[in-house]
């Protein structure tokens, strides 16, 4: 009898074990979150894709921050503002270094550098730091036009004299959306650009709008030929977005990128030297 009981007990236990095994297989089959898959989905929903053109918001979760990406730049209006500002494709003469130069009454060559980017990204702060800390260059008076919150309402300007024959005219633009007309006018005849992005998640939409506006205003020709360096500013903040993520989302591959802290001056001098060097090579050929 004991043998029959044991056989009966085993036959009774076997379906239960199979049932438990089935439950375990269900639990372990739950798909895991793959960061690379998420990155690909975000990339496919880039602001320059058809999804963004339809103004469909894209969300990306990073820790506890949810970043909606929606770009609502009016391409036709921006292109019209660029035409009014006389921003046109480069002529054959402009492409040749040293052929077309801007000279003042004293015969000095002027190179125009523009800080571009969204409001409160740190453009004026960076210009102030450079103005106060580059002792090897002779600087004129910095001109600032700002509102009660310290935001540039037209542009900031400072002439920087590199030698008796060379002057860098450095501008920052107003980042607020409503100042698009004056901002795009400052781009006219520029010889180098520093695009300054805000590293905080809340400002990613403004970063995207600003870089898209810049691309439309300059056109493919000037975007491909002008010296452009990029600053990912406010890297000291605890919620600063990863550099690789920002480069991908803003489509900055191929451009020199500097992680900066404008309030401390981190990497500002290196960034400024790079755009000055590239502008001299591009414009004069030295």
Backbone bond lengths (Angstrom), bond angles and torsions (degrees), N, CA, C in turn:
res aa  C-N    CA-C-N  psi(-1)  N-CA   C-N-CA  omega(-1)  CA-C   N-CA-C  phi
1 X - - - 1.474 - - 1.530 111.03 -
2 X 1.320 115.03 -36.78 1.468 118.01 -178.53 1.524 111.12 -62.45
3 X 1.339 116.04 -33.80 1.469 119.35 179.26 1.517 110.51 -66.63
4 X 1.363 115.72 -44.78 1.469 119.33 179.03 1.525 111.64 -64.04
5 X 1.350 116.18 -37.70 1.478 118.46 178.59 1.528 111.56 -63.42
6 X 1.377 114.68 -42.47 1.464 117.97 179.90 1.531 111.24 -63.07
7 X 1.354 116.20 -42.99 1.462 119.47 179.14 1.521 111.22 -63.54
8 X 1.340 114.98 -40.81 1.456 119.60 179.52 1.548 111.22 -65.39
9 X 1.342 114.27 -39.66 1.469 119.00 178.60 1.514 112.03 -64.25
10 X 1.349 116.89 -41.45 1.472 119.84 179.07 1.519 111.81 -64.60
11 X 1.359 114.88 -42.38 1.467 118.11 -179.51 1.518 111.21 -65.24
12 X 1.331 117.36 -31.17 1.458 121.59 179.35 1.532 111.13 -74.83
13 X 1.341 116.26 -34.71 1.465 120.63 -176.39 1.527 111.61 -77.30
14 X 1.330 117.00 -29.93 1.457 120.66 -174.24 1.526 114.03 -59.77
15 X 1.375 118.69 -46.67 1.478 118.01 177.37 1.508 112.65 -61.45
16 X 1.356 117.74 -34.50 1.458 120.47 179.72 1.525 110.56 -65.87
17 X 1.374 116.22 -41.97 1.454 119.68 179.56 1.521 111.38 -64.14
18 X 1.369 114.66 -39.53 1.447 118.53 179.33 1.531 110.40 -65.51
19 X 1.345 115.19 -37.29 1.461 119.42 178.31 1.519 111.47 -63.80
20 X 1.366 116.26 -42.86 1.464 120.52 178.29 1.518 111.06 -64.84
21 X 1.339 114.33 -40.59 1.463 118.11 179.48 1.513 110.99 -62.22
22 X 1.343 114.75 -37.88 1.460 119.25 177.69 1.505 111.58 -62.90
23 X 1.348 116.81 -40.85 1.474 120.25 178.10 1.512 111.11 -63.97
24 X 1.347 115.69 -40.73 1.457 118.73 -179.98 1.532 110.90 -63.69
25 X 1.336 117.19 -39.08 1.448 119.60 -179.72 1.522 111.26 -65.38
26 X 1.328 117.36 -32.59 1.469 120.76 177.28 1.522 110.50 -66.62
27 X 1.354 115.66 -44.03 1.461 120.30 -178.47 1.513 111.59 -62.57
28 X 1.319 117.01 -42.66 1.470 120.28 -175.96 1.509 112.38 -78.32
29 X 1.300 118.84 -9.02 1.448 120.66 -178.48 1.533 112.41 -89.95
30 X 1.327 118.05 4.15 1.466 121.32 179.10 1.528 108.51 -66.06
31 X 1.321 118.77 124.12 1.473 120.35 -176.38 1.515 111.64 -65.40
32 X 1.333 115.31 139.32 1.460 120.99 177.64 1.532 109.44 -88.68
33 X 1.350 115.00 155.96 1.460 120.17 178.64 1.518 108.92 -81.52
34 X 1.306 116.26 122.52 1.459 121.98 -179.13 1.528 109.22 -102.09
35 X 1.339 118.61 113.62 1.474 120.81 -179.02 1.516 112.86 -56.53
36 X 1.351 117.63 -36.15 1.457 120.06 -178.95 1.524 110.70 -66.20
37 X 1.352 114.94 -37.36 1.468 118.74 178.05 1.519 110.46 -63.90
38 X 1.348 116.28 -42.75 1.468 120.41 178.19 1.521 110.19 -61.46
39 X 1.337 116.29 -43.79 1.464 120.23 -179.20 1.519 110.90 -60.63
40 X 1.346 116.42 -40.50 1.457 119.79 179.21 1.522 111.58 -65.08
41 X 1.352 115.21 -38.15 1.467 119.07 178.66 1.520 110.53 -65.50
42 X 1.340 116.33 -40.10 1.465 120.30 178.44 1.518 110.31 -65.64
43 X 1.349 115.60 -41.63 1.451 119.87 -179.35 1.516 111.65 -63.16
44 X 1.342 115.48 -40.29 1.455 119.56 179.95 1.516 111.45 -67.69
45 X 1.349 115.94 -21.24 1.467 119.98 178.53 1.521 110.73 -102.58
46 X 1.342 116.53 32.27 1.453 122.15 178.86 1.520 110.69 -57.74
47 X 1.355 117.99 152.28 1.458 120.91 -179.54 1.514 113.03 -62.60
48 X 1.335 117.42 -12.66 1.450 119.94 -179.32 1.524 111.34 -99.27
49 X 1.334 117.23 7.75 1.456 121.42 179.75 1.513 110.57 -93.77
50 X 1.330 116.09 175.07 1.450 121.34 -179.86 1.520 111.18 -64.35
51 X 1.335 116.59 -29.79 1.471 119.77 179.57 1.510 110.52 -61.29
52 X 1.354 116.06 -45.61 1.461 119.70 -178.86 1.516 111.06 -69.44
53 X 1.326 116.30 -32.66 1.454 119.20 -179.46 1.522 111.44 -62.33
54 X 1.327 116.07 -27.32 1.446 120.38 177.10 1.521 112.11 -87.19
55 X 1.352 116.37 4.94 1.460 123.11 179.14 1.529 111.69 60.22
56 X 1.317 115.21 39.74 1.456 119.66 176.28 1.514 108.62 -91.28
57 X 1.332 118.93 122.03 1.463 119.75 -177.72 1.517 111.48 -68.89
58 X 1.332 115.93 141.34 1.452 122.57 177.46 1.514 107.57 -116.47
59 X 1.313 118.12 131.46 1.460 119.81 -179.94 1.506 110.11 -111.62
60 X 1.308 114.96 142.41 1.453 121.46 178.14 1.516 107.64 -131.32
61 X 1.318 117.32 123.69 1.458 120.85 -177.03 1.515 110.12 -94.68
62 X 1.312 116.34 126.06 1.453 121.75 178.82 1.527 107.31 -134.59
63 X 1.327 116.67 104.85 1.450 119.87 -173.60 1.515 108.67 66.32
64 X 1.321 116.42 -120.74 1.460 120.99 179.10 1.530 112.20 -104.25
65 X 1.346 116.67 3.02 1.462 119.51 -177.54 1.520 110.56 -97.22
66 X 1.314 116.70 131.74 1.456 121.65 175.29 1.523 107.36 -111.97
67 X 1.317 115.46 120.60 1.454 120.82 -173.46 1.523 109.51 -108.60
68 X 1.333 119.17 109.65 1.461 119.90 175.44 1.524 110.44 -81.86
69 X 1.317 117.48 131.30 1.456 120.99 179.90 1.520 109.32 -111.45
70 X 1.309 115.71 112.75 1.456 120.70 178.76 1.514 108.46 -145.33
71 X 1.307 116.90 121.73 1.449 121.45 -178.29 1.521 108.60 -110.39
72 X 1.327 115.76 124.27 1.457 119.00 -176.58 1.526 111.75 -122.47
73 X 1.337 116.30 36.93 1.459 120.61 177.44 1.526 109.16 -73.10
74 X 1.317 115.78 131.41 1.462 121.26 176.84 1.525 107.73 -81.94
75 X 1.310 116.08 103.67 1.463 120.84 -175.06 1.530 112.20 -62.77
76 X 1.314 116.51 -40.94 1.466 120.16 -178.19 1.525 110.97 -66.18
77 X 1.333 116.43 -42.80 1.465 120.46 179.32 1.524 110.64 -66.04
78 X 1.320 116.88 -42.06 1.465 120.83 179.74 1.517 111.01 -63.38
79 X 1.334 116.84 -43.18 1.462 120.53 177.99 1.530 111.04 -63.10
80 X 1.326 116.60 -35.75 1.463 120.42 178.13 1.527 110.98 -67.45
81 X 1.329 117.04 -40.20 1.465 120.51 176.88 1.526 110.55 -63.08
82 X 1.322 116.56 -37.42 1.466 120.47 178.23 1.528 110.86 -66.12
83 X 1.325 116.83 -39.65 1.471 119.80 177.63 1.529 110.63 -64.43
84 X 1.337 115.88 -40.95 1.461 119.55 178.81 1.529 111.60 -65.23
85 X 1.325 116.20 -30.16 1.465 121.05 178.75 1.521 112.02 -84.31
86 X 1.339 115.35 2.94 1.480 122.14 179.70 1.519 112.63 61.36
87 X 1.320 115.95 37.24 1.466 120.75 173.46 1.520 107.06 -90.59
88 X 1.307 115.92 107.01 1.456 122.08 -174.77 1.528 110.35 -122.40
89 X 1.320 117.75 165.48 1.470 119.44 174.66 1.518 110.76 -57.86
90 X 1.311 117.04 151.50 1.453 120.75 -177.19 1.517 111.52 -65.77
91 X 1.305 114.56 144.24 1.459 119.97 174.47 1.524 109.02 -83.07
92 X 1.313 115.98 167.31 1.463 120.44 179.11 1.527 110.81 -61.18
93 X 1.329 116.38 -36.78 1.465 120.57 -179.62 1.522 111.57 -65.94
94 X 1.341 117.09 -38.02 1.457 121.00 -178.76 1.527 112.10 -65.60
95 X 1.300 116.36 -29.78 1.467 120.29 -177.85 1.522 111.32 -70.72
96 X 1.326 117.09 -26.51 1.469 121.37 -178.38 1.528 109.19 -83.68
97 X 1.346 118.41 118.05 1.468 120.66 179.60 1.527 111.84 -57.77
98 X 1.331 116.14 133.55 1.450 121.51 177.14 1.515 114.70 85.41
99 X 1.320 117.54 -5.61 1.470 120.51 -176.23 1.522 111.74 -79.93
100 X 1.347 117.08 -46.19 1.459 121.52 -179.41 1.523 108.61 -117.66
101 X 1.330 116.73 109.03 1.450 121.73 -178.23 1.528 110.21 -125.17
102 X 1.326 115.94 146.30 1.468 120.91 177.00 1.529 108.21 -95.87
103 X 1.322 116.96 121.55 1.465 122.10 -179.00 1.522 110.07 -122.23
104 X 1.335 115.00 146.17 1.462 119.36 176.37 1.524 109.95 -93.25
105 X 1.345 116.14 -173.69 1.466 120.93 -177.02 1.527 112.41 -63.27
106 X 1.336 116.71 -22.84 1.455 120.92 179.90 1.527 112.20 -91.32
107 X 1.327 115.79 1.68 1.457 119.38 178.21 1.520 114.65 85.55
108 X 1.338 117.52 4.72 1.465 120.79 -179.80 1.535 110.76 -78.07
109 X 1.317 115.82 140.76 1.460 121.55 178.33 1.529 108.58 -81.71
110 X 1.327 116.99 134.14 1.461 121.87 179.28 1.522 110.27 -110.24
111 X 1.328 115.96 129.51 1.461 123.69 176.49 1.528 107.25 -113.48
112 X 1.312 116.66 125.57 1.469 121.37 -174.95 1.524 111.01 -101.17
113 X 1.337 115.48 121.97 1.468 122.80 178.69 1.525 108.45 -115.22
114 X 1.330 117.21 133.45 1.458 121.41 -177.19 1.523 110.81 -123.25
115 X 1.344 115.96 125.88 1.469 121.50 168.50 1.526 107.31 -82.71
116 X 1.329 116.66 123.67 1.469 121.08 -177.91 1.518 108.82 -125.92
117 X 1.327 116.95 145.76 1.459 119.88 178.98 1.515 111.31 158.43
118 X 1.334 117.01 174.88 1.466 120.79 -176.87 1.525 112.58 -69.34
119 X 1.321 114.89 166.26 1.458 121.08 179.83 1.524 111.63 -61.10
120 X 1.328 115.98 139.75 1.464 123.89 177.46 1.531 113.80 62.90
121 X 1.337 117.52 22.93 1.472 119.44 177.46 1.525 111.54 -81.32
122 X 1.335 117.50 -12.58 1.462 120.79 176.45 1.516 114.56 114.08
123 X 1.320 118.34 14.44 1.466 121.46 -175.87 1.534 111.79 -63.66
124 X 1.330 116.39 -51.28 1.460 119.84 -179.14 1.524 110.98 -67.95
125 X 1.325 117.49 -37.27 1.464 121.25 177.12 1.524 110.28 -59.93
126 X 1.331 116.32 -42.15 1.465 120.93 178.76 1.526 110.46 -65.18
127 X 1.331 117.19 -42.71 1.461 120.55 179.44 1.521 111.08 -63.39
128 X 1.320 117.18 -41.19 1.472 120.40 177.93 1.522 110.98 -62.29
129 X 1.331 116.63 -42.10 1.468 119.73 -179.27 1.517 110.12 -63.86
130 X 1.320 116.98 -45.81 1.465 120.73 179.56 1.524 110.47 -62.87
131 X 1.331 116.80 -40.68 1.457 121.65 179.50 1.528 110.79 -61.05
132 X 1.322 116.48 -37.99 1.458 119.93 -176.22 1.512 115.23 -87.50
133 X 1.344 117.78 -12.52 1.468 118.98 -171.76 1.524 115.57 -121.73
134 X 1.326 118.86 -9.97 1.470 119.25 177.35 1.522 108.03 -91.02
135 X 1.309 116.22 93.15 1.461 121.10 -175.42 1.527 112.69 -80.22
136 X 1.326 117.24 -21.25 1.467 120.37 -175.75 1.526 112.35 -77.06
137 X 1.345 117.29 -11.02 1.448 120.86 -179.61 1.525 109.88 -110.98
138 X 1.323 115.07 144.19 1.460 120.10 176.34 1.524 108.52 -86.88
139 X 1.321 115.92 127.56 1.470 120.06 -174.00 1.522 111.01 -119.47
140 X 1.316 114.48 143.35 1.455 120.01 173.63 1.515 109.28 -84.39
141 X 1.312 115.79 -164.67 1.459 120.26 -178.75 1.522 110.25 -81.74
142 X 1.333 116.21 132.64 1.450 119.97 177.27 1.529 109.03 -76.26
143 X 1.310 116.04 132.12 1.462 122.31 -179.96 1.521 108.16 -109.26
144 X 1.333 116.74 120.37 1.456 121.06 -179.16 1.521 110.18 -123.51
145 X 1.324 115.79 135.54 1.467 122.10 174.68 1.521 106.63 -126.96
146 X 1.324 116.76 106.84 1.461 120.09 -174.41 1.522 110.68 -137.53
147 X 1.350 115.16 166.82 1.467 120.00 178.43 1.527 110.01 -91.86
148 X 1.342 115.37 -171.64 1.465 119.73 -176.04 1.525 112.80 -67.07
149 X 1.343 117.67 -17.88 1.465 120.97 179.19 1.524 112.13 -94.07
150 X 1.308 116.18 1.82 1.456 119.62 179.50 1.518 113.58 86.63
151 X 1.338 117.62 7.23 1.458 120.56 179.76 1.525 109.53 -85.01
152 X 1.335 115.80 136.00 1.454 120.14 178.98 1.522 109.89 -63.86
153 X 1.331 116.80 129.20 1.459 120.36 -179.15 1.526 112.48 -103.47
154 X 1.317 117.33 -14.55 1.466 119.32 173.46 1.522 108.92 -136.07
155 X 1.296 117.91 -76.95 1.466 120.69 172.43 1.519 109.28 -164.19
156 X 1.320 114.51 157.36 1.460 121.68 171.02 1.517 106.90 -105.09
157 X 1.326 116.59 147.36 1.465 119.69 -175.02 1.521 110.37 -145.41
158 X 1.322 115.64 139.21 1.457 120.36 172.74 1.528 108.59 -149.11
159 X 1.339 117.87 126.70 1.470 120.03 174.43 1.535 109.81 -83.60
160 X 1.309 116.70 132.95 1.463 121.80 -179.83 1.521 107.92 -120.05
161 X 1.322 116.98 117.43 1.461 121.78 -177.08 1.524 110.24 -92.42
162 X 1.325 115.78 116.44 1.461 120.62 -179.52 1.531 111.27 -86.97
163 X 1.325 116.30 -30.74 1.469 121.44 178.95 1.522 107.32 -158.80
164 X 1.325 115.64 -175.12 1.460 119.32 179.74 1.523 111.41 -66.51
165 X 1.326 116.29 -22.14 1.460 119.60 -174.80 1.528 114.16 -113.58
166 X 1.349 117.48 3.52 1.461 120.18 -173.42 1.521 111.06 -135.13
167 X 1.335 116.52 129.25 1.461 122.46 178.28 1.526 108.75 -131.50
168 X 1.346 115.44 130.30 1.464 120.85 173.36 1.524 108.11 -100.65
169 X 1.303 116.00 120.48 1.460 121.20 175.80 1.526 107.68 -96.47
170 X 1.338 116.72 113.03 1.456 121.63 -173.03 1.524 109.82 -107.55
171 X 1.318 115.76 125.37 1.459 122.08 -177.92 1.529 110.41 -121.10
172 X 1.334 116.30 149.63 1.460 120.76 163.50 1.529 106.52 -120.82
173 X 1.311 116.29 150.91 1.462 120.14 -175.88 1.525 111.01 -108.65
174 X 1.320 115.08 160.81 1.467 120.64 174.05 1.526 108.58 -73.15
175 X 1.334 116.44 127.49 1.455 119.71 -174.48 1.514 115.23 -88.85
176 X 1.333 118.54 -15.99 1.460 120.03 -177.36 1.525 110.77 -63.76
177 X 1.339 115.07 145.40 1.463 120.22 -176.35 1.529 112.23 -56.10
178 X 1.341 116.88 -37.79 1.465 119.67 -173.74 1.529 112.97 -68.74
179 X 1.327 117.51 -12.61 1.463 120.25 -178.86 1.535 111.85 -100.76
180 X 1.315 117.07 26.85 1.472 120.92 -176.62 1.527 111.57 -58.82
181 X 1.317 117.72 -40.17 1.466 120.87 -176.80 1.524 111.71 -62.28
182 X 1.343 116.66 -52.09 1.472 119.71 -179.47 1.525 111.03 -67.43
183 X 1.317 117.02 -34.20 1.474 121.44 -179.39 1.529 110.66 -63.98
184 X 1.317 116.08 -44.79 1.461 119.91 -178.42 1.523 111.16 -70.22
185 X 1.335 117.40 -31.80 1.467 120.20 176.92 1.525 111.52 -61.36
186 X 1.324 116.53 -35.22 1.465 120.01 -179.24 1.531 111.14 -65.60
187 X 1.333 116.87 -24.23 1.465 120.22 179.63 1.521 113.38 -69.86
188 X 1.316 116.03 -18.60 1.468 119.27 -176.83 1.527 111.17 -59.19
189 X 1.323 116.02 130.95 1.473 124.10 177.16 1.528 113.12 62.87
190 X 1.334 118.10 21.28 1.469 118.20 178.28 1.527 109.50 -73.94
191 X 1.330 115.46 151.19 1.459 121.66 -177.57 1.522 112.39 -112.12
192 X 1.321 116.83 -7.82 1.463 121.46 178.77 1.512 109.37 -167.32
193 X 1.324 116.37 149.55 1.468 121.03 -176.29 1.517 110.41 -132.45
194 X 1.329 115.24 137.52 1.463 122.13 169.09 1.518 106.76 -110.95
195 X 1.328 116.99 110.82 1.463 119.69 176.87 1.522 107.97 -90.61
196 X 1.334 116.04 119.86 1.458 120.83 -176.62 1.524 110.30 -110.40
197 X 1.339 115.63 114.86 1.459 121.89 -179.26 1.525 110.05 -103.32
198 X 1.319 115.06 150.72 1.462 122.75 177.68 1.529 108.40 -91.30
199 X 1.332 117.80 126.95 1.467 122.00 -174.81 1.520 114.49 -79.95
200 X 1.331 118.53 -5.01 1.461 119.35 -178.11 1.530 110.65 -78.46
201 X 1.340 117.49 143.98 1.470 120.73 -178.20 1.529 112.72 -57.93
202 X 1.334 116.71 -36.05 1.459 120.29 -176.39 1.529 112.79 -64.42
203 X 1.331 117.15 -21.93 1.454 120.65 -175.64 1.526 113.57 -101.86
204 X 1.338 117.57 5.89 1.458 118.61 -177.52 1.526 112.33 -61.98
205 X 1.330 117.22 -38.39 1.464 119.36 177.74 1.531 111.11 -59.21
206 X 1.343 116.44 -41.56 1.463 120.25 179.93 1.522 110.95 -68.02
207 X 1.330 117.26 -37.36 1.465 120.68 175.11 1.522 110.74 -58.89
208 X 1.337 115.42 -47.61 1.460 120.97 -178.81 1.523 111.29 -62.70
209 X 1.323 116.43 -42.51 1.462 120.20 179.30 1.529 110.95 -64.13
210 X 1.328 116.12 -40.58 1.461 120.59 -177.26 1.524 112.05 -67.78
211 X 1.336 117.08 -44.79 1.470 119.59 -178.87 1.522 110.38 -68.88
212 X 1.336 117.15 -33.79 1.463 119.19 177.61 1.521 110.56 -68.48
213 X 1.337 116.77 -41.11 1.460 120.83 176.73 1.526 110.75 -60.29
214 X 1.322 116.42 -42.73 1.464 121.02 179.65 1.526 110.88 -61.62
215 X 1.316 116.38 -43.73 1.469 120.28 -179.63 1.532 111.49 -64.03
216 X 1.320 116.41 -40.69 1.463 119.78 -179.81 1.523 110.33 -69.28
217 X 1.345 116.67 -44.03 1.467 120.93 -176.73 1.526 112.01 -64.95
218 X 1.321 117.33 -43.35 1.463 120.32 -178.85 1.519 112.31 -77.98
219 X 1.319 115.94 -31.73 1.455 119.64 -175.54 1.519 110.89 83.31
220 X 1.302 115.58 161.52 1.468 121.18 -177.03 1.515 112.09 -59.23
221 X 1.319 116.91 -38.12 1.462 121.90 -176.36 1.525 111.62 -61.83
222 X 1.320 117.22 -53.26 1.467 119.86 -177.18 1.534 111.87 -73.56
223 X 1.328 117.38 -32.95 1.469 119.05 176.36 1.520 110.98 -61.67
224 X 1.320 116.63 -31.77 1.463 120.69 -177.53 1.521 113.27 -83.42
225 X 1.332 116.95 -20.18 1.465 119.06 -173.88 1.526 114.28 -113.76
226 X 1.336 118.47 -27.91 1.465 119.98 -179.41 1.525 111.31 -70.92
227 X 1.326 118.28 142.90 1.467 120.10 172.23 1.527 110.20 -66.32
228 X 1.318 117.16 120.14 1.460 122.59 179.90 1.515 109.05 -130.83
229 X 1.327 116.74 125.99 1.463 121.16 173.02 1.527 107.51 -118.46
230 X 1.316 116.00 154.58 1.462 120.49 -173.86 1.527 110.99 -122.08
231 X 1.302 114.71 135.78 1.467 121.87 177.19 1.521 109.10 -112.65
232 X 1.325 117.02 124.86 1.457 121.86 170.57 1.523 105.36 -99.59
233 X 1.312 116.38 97.50 1.463 121.54 -168.68 1.530 112.37 -91.36
234 X 1.321 115.03 167.56 1.468 124.33 179.53 1.526 111.88 65.66
235 X 1.336 115.28 40.99 1.466 119.88 -179.27 1.523 112.68 -71.78
236 X 1.329 117.69 -8.65 1.459 120.81 179.82 1.523 112.73 -82.92
237 X 1.315 118.21 -10.89 1.462 120.45 -178.00 1.523 110.97 -75.21
238 X 1.329 117.74 142.05 1.471 120.74 -175.42 1.526 113.84 -65.19
239 X 1.327 117.29 -24.25 1.466 119.56 -179.05 1.524 112.47 -103.27
240 X 1.333 116.70 19.81 1.465 119.70 179.89 1.526 110.09 -61.06
241 X 1.321 116.18 134.56 1.460 121.50 -179.12 1.524 110.57 -68.44
242 X 1.338 118.59 150.12 1.466 121.16 177.44 1.530 111.56 -58.96
243 X 1.318 115.75 143.39 1.461 121.02 -177.68 1.523 111.28 -61.13
244 X 1.329 117.38 -46.45 1.464 120.75 -179.05 1.529 111.15 -58.72
245 X 1.315 116.41 -39.84 1.461 120.96 -179.98 1.521 111.03 -64.35
246 X 1.357 116.49 -43.92 1.458 120.19 -179.69 1.524 111.55 -66.27
247 X 1.318 116.65 -40.89 1.465 120.58 178.44 1.525 110.26 -60.81
248 X 1.328 115.83 -42.23 1.461 120.24 179.68 1.521 111.85 -66.40
249 X 1.330 116.96 -48.43 1.454 120.58 -175.71 1.529 112.11 -67.56
250 X 1.336 117.14 -35.81 1.460 120.72 -179.04 1.527 112.06 -89.29
251 X 1.332 116.29 -1.20 1.462 122.29 178.12 1.532 110.87 56.94
252 X 1.347 115.17 54.71 1.461 120.96 -176.02 1.525 113.22 -102.64
253 X 1.338 116.72 9.11 1.461 119.03 178.79 1.531 109.99 -57.51
254 X 1.320 116.02 133.24 1.451 120.92 179.16 1.517 113.97 98.47
255 X 1.343 117.13 -15.24 1.460 120.66 177.65 1.530 109.71 -98.40
256 X 1.331 118.11 148.27 1.469 119.76 172.68 1.534 109.19 -64.06
257 X 1.329 117.13 126.98 1.466 121.53 -177.49 1.531 108.97 -120.56
258 X 1.339 116.18 131.28 1.462 121.97 179.90 1.526 109.40 -122.34
259 X 1.323 116.05 132.23 1.464 119.61 172.82 1.524 107.06 -87.26
260 X 1.320 116.23 120.78 1.459 120.11 -170.85 1.524 112.53 -125.96
261 X 1.329 114.10 157.55 1.467 122.60 169.56 1.521 105.14 -130.93
262 X 1.318 117.33 97.18 1.463 121.61 -171.97 1.519 112.67 -62.46
263 X 1.338 117.07 -33.69 1.469 119.93 -178.52 1.522 111.87 -67.81
264 X 1.332 116.48 -25.14 1.467 121.12 -179.92 1.524 112.23 -105.17
265 X 1.322 116.66 -12.69 1.462 120.26 -178.12 1.516 114.20 84.33
266 X 1.326 118.03 9.35 1.463 120.10 -177.26 1.525 111.24 -61.68
267 X 1.323 116.14 123.14 1.469 125.91 176.18 1.530 114.31 64.89
268 X 1.332 118.12 4.57 1.462 119.07 -179.52 1.520 112.00 -67.04
269 X 1.325 116.88 -41.16 1.455 119.86 -178.77 1.524 110.81 -66.15
270 X 1.328 117.31 -43.42 1.467 121.22 177.85 1.523 110.83 -60.78
271 X 1.321 115.62 -43.68 1.457 120.83 179.85 1.532 110.95 -63.35
272 X 1.335 116.04 -44.54 1.458 121.21 -178.53 1.533 110.72 -66.19
273 X 1.315 117.15 -42.49 1.458 121.02 177.99 1.520 111.18 -60.69
274 X 1.341 115.68 -38.57 1.467 119.43 -179.34 1.527 111.97 -64.70
275 X 1.332 116.91 -45.29 1.464 118.06 -178.62 1.525 111.35 -70.62
276 X 1.343 118.24 -33.08 1.459 120.50 176.42 1.524 110.49 -66.22
277 X 1.327 116.19 -45.07 1.471 120.12 179.11 1.522 111.57 -60.75
278 X 1.350 115.94 -48.63 1.465 119.73 -178.25 1.526 111.18 -64.46
279 X 1.330 116.82 -35.84 1.462 120.23 179.55 1.523 111.58 -67.26
280 X 1.328 116.39 -39.03 1.466 120.13 177.86 1.527 110.95 -65.14
281 X 1.318 115.72 -42.60 1.469 120.09 178.71 1.526 110.20 -64.05
282 X 1.328 115.72 -43.66 1.456 120.61 -177.59 1.531 111.83 -68.43
283 X 1.314 116.37 -43.43 1.467 120.42 -172.63 1.529 113.32 -87.28
284 X 1.325 116.04 -39.91 1.466 119.28 -173.36 1.534 111.90 -110.08
285 X 1.336 115.48 -29.35 1.464 118.94 178.89 1.510 113.20 90.13
286 X 1.347 117.03 24.37 1.471 119.06 179.92 1.517 110.48 -109.99
